[in-house]
Amino acid sequence: MGALFVGVDGGGTSTRCVVVTGSGEIAGRGRAGGANAISVPDPVANLRAALLGALEGLDPARVAGGVFGLAGSARAAEPAERAWREAGLAGRPAVVADVLVAFTGATDQPDGAVLVAGTGAIGARVRDRRIVRRADGLGWLLGDEGSGVWLGRRAAAAALHALDGRGAPTVLVARVAEAVLGTGAAGEDDGPALTRALVAAVYARVAESGPAWLGTLAPVVDAAAREGDEVARGIVAEAARRLCRTARVVTGEGARERGAQAEGGPDQIGAGPLVLAGSLLTEPTEIAHLVRAELGRRAVLMRAGDNAAGAAALAVRAALPGDPRADEAHRVLIEQGGPWG
């Protein structure tokens, strides 16, 4: 029996794992809750669950290596190694930035850039399948501009501002109340009682589930924007603007605008595709429409595929450095890396 390789993509709301052969065929898949150490209470448990799910029916002794794509890869090494051991695997996995596996899950090209907008948000420049420049990815409190959490936080704030008179009227009052408190929660009361209920419920949900919970309100904003609500449209437009700014930084356009030189010299600026990743940019959202319209004029855009498969491709490449078989396995993984369902 041949060697197996593991690829893990640990996001803010879900963790996906694939086990693959050396030729790139997917032998197993597993899925669990989020694995972002900043916003998820127990990332180790979710990493372990995804690993065990993907390994079901397979011999762990055949696993020759693995790559985990995780946010905050430096501090994520310990939970990744712990989950690896608890899943009964020998050795230790490599841990890389989640943004890198988003890139390698979409293209086998070594250079380019990637913009991610899901629970969090980050942009990165990739050279020789290594991250050489980043923008944002600073977490829900200090950054992640245009992310699901960013949108959810602003949706809740806009609803509260409308309730106390600091903001314009918006359907987000009723929509956020329904999402947080249940159907009909707004009722006839759009004053102090509803404000107190919303504030208490939002803080309780974040305390219970972590800041990533705020991202569940992102679809509420997107739907309201599509229906023409001006407040929601303003939030979505601002999110798109901030994401495009992040992309311009990592593609080198921001450096050109400032008259500066990007890392690696002028011949490296803008080389390769720009991969759009994360549910806000890969699903038919209003934000995706705005971002694609803006960035598509300046770059070759590619839609992200299966990030876990991208991690597995890196694991195969690490085992077969410079081997054409690794290139072929990478292409096979990209072709197989469709939606998870």
C-alpha positions as CSV (number, residue, x, y, z in Angstrom):
1,M,0.0,0.0,0.0
2,G,1.3,3.5,-0.9
3,A,1.9,6.4,1.4
4,L,-0.9,8.8,2.3
5,F,-0.7,12.5,2.9
6,V,-2.9,14.8,5.0
7,G,-4.1,18.3,4.2
8,V,-6.1,20.4,6.7
9,D,-7.8,23.8,6.2
10,G,-8.8,25.2,9.6
11,G,-11.0,28.3,9.3
12,G,-12.9,30.3,11.7
13,T,-16.2,28.4,11.3
14,S,-15.2,25.0,9.9
15,T,-12.2,22.7,9.6
16,R,-11.8,20.5,6.5
17,C,-9.4,17.6,6.1
18,V,-8.4,15.4,3.2
19,V,-6.3,12.3,3.1
20,V,-4.7,11.7,-0.4
21,T,-2.4,9.3,-2.2
22,G,0.9,10.3,-3.7
23,S,-0.8,10.6,-7.1
24,G,-3.3,13.1,-5.8
25,E,-6.4,10.9,-5.4
26,I,-8.5,11.7,-2.4
27,A,-8.9,8.7,-0.1
28,G,-10.8,10.3,2.7
29,R,-12.5,13.5,3.9
30,G,-13.4,14.9,7.3
31,R,-15.1,18.0,8.6
32,A,-15.6,19.7,11.9
33,G,-16.0,23.1,13.6
34,G,-13.6,26.0,13.3
35,A,-10.0,25.9,14.3
36,N,-9.0,29.5,14.6
37,A,-7.3,29.8,18.0
38,I,-8.3,33.5,18.3
39,S,-12.1,33.0,17.8
40,V,-12.8,29.4,18.6
41,P,-12.8,28.0,22.2
42,D,-11.4,24.5,21.5
43,P,-9.6,24.3,18.1
44,V,-7.7,21.1,19.1
45,A,-11.0,19.1,19.4
46,N,-12.2,20.3,16.0
47,L,-8.8,19.5,14.3
48,R,-8.8,16.1,15.8
49,A,-12.4,15.4,14.8
50,A,-11.7,16.4,11.2
51,L,-8.6,14.2,11.1
52,L,-10.4,11.2,12.5
53,G,-13.2,11.7,10.0
54,A,-10.9,11.7,7.1
55,L,-8.9,8.8,8.3
56,E,-11.9,6.6,8.9
57,G,-11.3,3.2,7.3
58,L,-7.6,4.0,6.5
59,D,-4.4,2.8,8.2
60,P,-2.9,5.8,10.1
61,A,0.5,4.1,9.8
62,R,0.5,4.8,6.0
63,V,0.4,8.6,6.6
64,A,3.8,9.9,5.6
65,G,3.2,13.6,6.2
66,G,0.7,16.4,6.5
67,V,0.3,20.1,6.1
68,F,-2.2,22.2,8.2
69,G,-3.3,25.6,6.8
70,L,-4.2,27.6,9.9
71,A,-4.6,31.3,10.8
72,G,-1.8,32.5,13.0
73,S,0.4,29.6,11.9
74,A,3.2,30.3,14.5
75,R,0.9,30.0,17.5
76,A,-1.2,27.3,15.8
77,A,1.6,24.8,15.7
78,E,1.0,23.4,19.2
79,P,-2.7,22.7,18.8
80,A,-2.0,21.2,15.3
81,E,0.7,18.9,16.7
82,R,-1.6,17.9,19.6
83,A,-4.5,17.0,17.4
84,W,-2.1,15.1,15.1
85,R,-0.9,13.0,18.1
86,E,-4.4,12.4,19.5
87,A,-5.4,11.1,16.1
88,G,-2.8,8.4,16.3
89,L,-0.4,9.8,13.7
90,A,3.4,9.6,13.9
91,G,5.8,12.5,13.4
92,R,4.5,16.0,13.2
93,P,2.7,18.0,10.6
94,A,3.9,21.2,8.9
95,V,1.9,24.3,9.7
96,V,1.5,27.1,7.2
97,A,-0.7,30.1,6.9
98,D,-4.3,29.3,5.9
99,V,-4.0,31.9,3.1
100,L,-1.3,29.9,1.5
101,V,-3.4,26.8,1.1
102,A,-6.2,28.9,-0.3
103,F,-3.8,29.8,-3.1
104,T,-2.4,26.3,-3.7
105,G,-5.9,24.9,-3.7
106,A,-6.8,27.0,-6.7
107,T,-3.6,27.0,-8.8
108,D,-0.5,25.0,-9.3
109,Q,1.4,28.2,-10.3
110,P,4.1,29.1,-7.8
111,D,3.6,32.9,-7.8
112,G,0.6,35.2,-7.4
113,A,-1.6,36.7,-4.8
114,V,-4.7,35.7,-2.7
115,L,-7.5,37.7,-1.1
116,V,-9.6,35.8,1.5
117,A,-12.9,37.1,2.9
118,G,-14.7,34.6,5.1
119,T,-15.0,34.7,8.8
120,G,-11.8,36.7,8.7
121,A,-10.1,38.6,6.0
122,I,-6.5,38.8,4.7
123,G,-4.5,39.4,1.6
124,A,-1.1,37.8,0.8
125,R,1.6,37.8,-1.9
126,V,2.9,34.3,-2.8
127,R,6.3,33.6,-4.3
128,D,7.5,30.0,-4.9
129,R,4.5,28.9,-2.8
130,R,5.7,30.9,0.2
131,I,4.0,34.0,1.7
132,V,6.3,37.0,1.1
133,R,3.9,39.8,2.0
134,R,0.7,40.1,4.0
135,A,-2.0,42.7,4.5
136,D,-4.6,42.6,7.3
137,G,-5.5,39.2,8.9
138,L,-5.2,41.0,12.2
139,G,-8.1,39.4,13.9
140,W,-11.7,40.5,14.6
141,L,-10.7,43.2,17.1
142,L,-7.9,45.0,15.2
143,G,-8.6,44.2,11.5
144,D,-10.1,41.5,9.2
145,E,-11.7,44.4,7.3
146,G,-14.6,43.4,5.1
147,S,-14.9,39.9,6.7
148,G,-18.0,38.1,7.8
149,V,-17.3,39.1,11.4
150,W,-16.6,42.7,10.3
151,L,-20.0,42.7,8.5
152,G,-21.9,41.1,11.4
153,R,-20.5,43.5,13.9
154,R,-21.5,46.5,11.8
155,A,-25.0,45.0,11.1
156,A,-25.6,44.7,14.8
157,A,-24.3,48.2,15.4
158,A,-26.4,49.7,12.6
159,A,-29.6,48.1,14.0
160,L,-28.8,49.5,17.5
161,H,-28.0,52.9,16.0
162,A,-31.3,53.0,14.2
163,L,-33.1,52.0,17.4
164,D,-31.6,54.8,19.6
165,G,-31.7,57.4,16.8
166,R,-28.0,57.7,16.0
167,G,-28.5,56.0,12.6
168,A,-30.9,55.9,9.7
169,P,-33.9,53.6,9.7
170,T,-33.0,50.2,8.3
171,V,-34.5,46.8,7.8
172,L,-31.5,45.5,9.7
173,V,-33.4,46.2,12.9
174,A,-36.0,43.5,12.2
175,R,-33.5,41.2,10.4
176,V,-30.9,41.3,13.1
177,A,-33.5,40.9,15.8
178,E,-34.9,37.9,14.0
179,A,-31.5,36.3,13.5
180,V,-30.5,36.9,17.1
181,L,-33.7,36.6,19.1
182,G,-36.0,34.6,16.8
183,T,-38.9,35.2,14.4
184,G,-41.1,38.1,15.4
185,A,-38.7,39.4,18.0
186,A,-38.9,43.0,16.8
187,G,-42.7,43.0,17.0
188,E,-44.2,46.4,17.8
189,D,-41.4,47.3,20.2
190,D,-38.5,49.1,18.4
191,G,-37.3,51.0,21.5
192,P,-35.3,50.4,24.7
193,A,-36.6,46.9,25.5
194,L,-35.5,45.6,22.1
195,T,-32.1,47.4,22.4
196,R,-31.5,45.7,25.8
197,A,-32.5,42.3,24.5
198,L,-30.3,42.6,21.4
199,V,-27.3,43.8,23.3
200,A,-27.6,41.0,25.9
201,A,-28.1,38.3,23.3
202,V,-25.2,39.4,21.1
203,Y,-22.7,39.6,24.0
204,A,-24.0,36.2,25.3
205,R,-23.6,34.6,21.9
206,V,-20.0,35.9,21.5
207,A,-19.1,34.8,25.0
208,E,-20.5,31.3,24.3
209,S,-19.3,30.7,20.7
210,G,-16.5,33.3,20.3
211,P,-16.3,36.3,18.0
212,A,-16.7,34.1,14.9
213,W,-20.4,33.9,15.7
214,L,-20.8,37.5,14.5
215,G,-20.1,36.2,11.0
216,T,-23.5,34.5,11.0
217,L,-25.0,37.9,10.6
218,A,-23.1,38.5,7.3
219,P,-25.8,36.9,5.1
220,V,-28.4,39.2,6.8
221,V,-26.5,42.3,5.6
222,D,-25.9,40.9,2.1
223,A,-29.6,40.0,1.7
224,A,-30.7,43.5,2.9
225,A,-28.3,45.1,0.5
226,R,-29.6,43.1,-2.4
227,E,-33.1,44.3,-1.5
228,G,-32.0,47.9,-1.7
229,D,-31.7,48.9,2.0
230,E,-29.4,51.9,2.0
231,V,-27.8,51.3,5.3
232,A,-27.0,47.7,4.3
233,R,-25.8,48.8,0.9
234,G,-23.4,51.2,2.6
235,I,-22.0,48.6,4.9
236,V,-21.4,46.2,1.9
237,A,-19.9,48.9,-0.3
238,E,-17.5,49.8,2.5
239,A,-16.5,46.2,3.0
240,A,-15.8,45.8,-0.7
241,R,-13.8,49.0,-0.7
242,R,-11.6,47.7,2.2
243,L,-11.1,44.3,0.6
244,C,-10.0,45.9,-2.7
245,R,-7.5,48.1,-0.8
246,T,-6.1,45.0,0.8
247,A,-5.8,43.3,-2.6
248,R,-4.1,46.3,-4.1
249,V,-1.4,46.2,-1.4
250,V,-0.5,42.5,-2.0
251,T,-0.6,42.7,-5.8
252,G,1.8,45.6,-5.8
253,E,-0.6,48.2,-7.0
254,G,-0.5,50.0,-3.7
255,A,3.3,50.2,-3.9
256,R,3.1,51.6,-7.4
257,E,0.6,54.2,-6.3
258,R,3.0,55.3,-3.5
259,G,6.0,55.2,-5.8
260,A,7.5,52.4,-3.7
261,Q,9.1,49.1,-4.8
262,A,7.5,45.9,-3.7
263,E,9.6,43.1,-2.2
264,G,11.5,41.3,-4.9
265,G,11.9,44.1,-7.3
266,P,9.7,45.7,-10.0
267,D,9.7,42.6,-12.2
268,Q,7.9,40.7,-9.5
269,I,5.0,43.1,-9.0
270,G,1.7,41.8,-10.1
271,A,3.0,38.4,-11.5
272,G,0.6,35.5,-11.4
273,P,-3.2,35.2,-10.7
274,L,-5.2,36.7,-7.9
275,V,-7.1,34.0,-6.1
276,L,-10.3,35.0,-4.4
277,A,-11.1,32.8,-1.4
278,G,-13.6,32.6,1.5
279,S,-17.3,32.3,1.3
280,L,-17.9,36.0,0.8
281,L,-15.9,36.0,-2.4
282,T,-16.6,32.5,-3.8
283,E,-20.4,32.5,-3.3
284,P,-22.8,34.8,-5.2
285,T,-22.8,37.6,-2.7
286,E,-23.1,41.3,-3.3
287,I,-19.6,41.8,-2.0
288,A,-18.2,39.3,-4.4
289,H,-19.9,41.1,-7.3
290,L,-18.4,44.5,-6.2
291,V,-15.0,43.1,-5.5
292,R,-14.8,41.2,-8.8
293,A,-16.0,44.2,-10.8
294,E,-13.2,46.4,-9.3
295,L,-10.3,43.9,-9.2
296,G,-11.2,42.2,-12.5
297,R,-10.0,45.2,-14.4
298,R,-6.5,45.0,-12.9
299,A,-5.8,41.3,-12.4
300,V,-6.4,37.8,-13.6
301,L,-8.9,36.5,-11.1
302,M,-9.3,32.8,-10.0
303,R,-11.9,31.4,-7.7
304,A,-10.6,29.3,-4.8
305,G,-11.2,25.6,-4.8
306,D,-10.6,23.1,-2.0
307,N,-8.2,24.6,0.5
308,A,-7.6,21.3,2.3
309,A,-6.6,19.8,-1.1
310,G,-4.2,22.8,-1.4
311,A,-2.7,21.8,1.9
312,A,-2.4,18.2,0.8
313,A,-0.7,19.3,-2.4
314,L,2.0,21.0,-0.3
315,A,2.4,17.8,1.7
316,V,3.0,15.8,-1.4
317,R,5.4,18.4,-2.8
318,A,7.4,18.3,0.5
319,A,7.7,14.5,0.2
320,L,8.7,14.7,-3.6
321,P,10.7,17.9,-4.0
322,G,11.3,18.8,-7.6
323,D,9.6,15.6,-8.7
324,P,7.3,16.0,-11.8
325,R,4.9,13.5,-10.0
326,A,4.3,16.2,-7.4
327,D,3.3,18.6,-10.1
328,E,0.9,16.1,-11.6
329,A,-0.6,15.2,-8.1
330,H,-1.2,19.0,-7.5
331,R,-3.1,19.3,-10.7
332,V,-5.2,16.2,-9.9
333,L,-6.0,17.6,-6.5
334,I,-7.2,20.9,-8.0
335,E,-9.4,19.1,-10.5
336,Q,-11.0,17.0,-7.7
337,G,-11.3,19.9,-5.3
338,G,-15.0,20.8,-5.8
339,P,-17.5,21.9,-3.3
340,W,-17.9,20.0,-0.1
341,G,-21.6,20.2,0.2
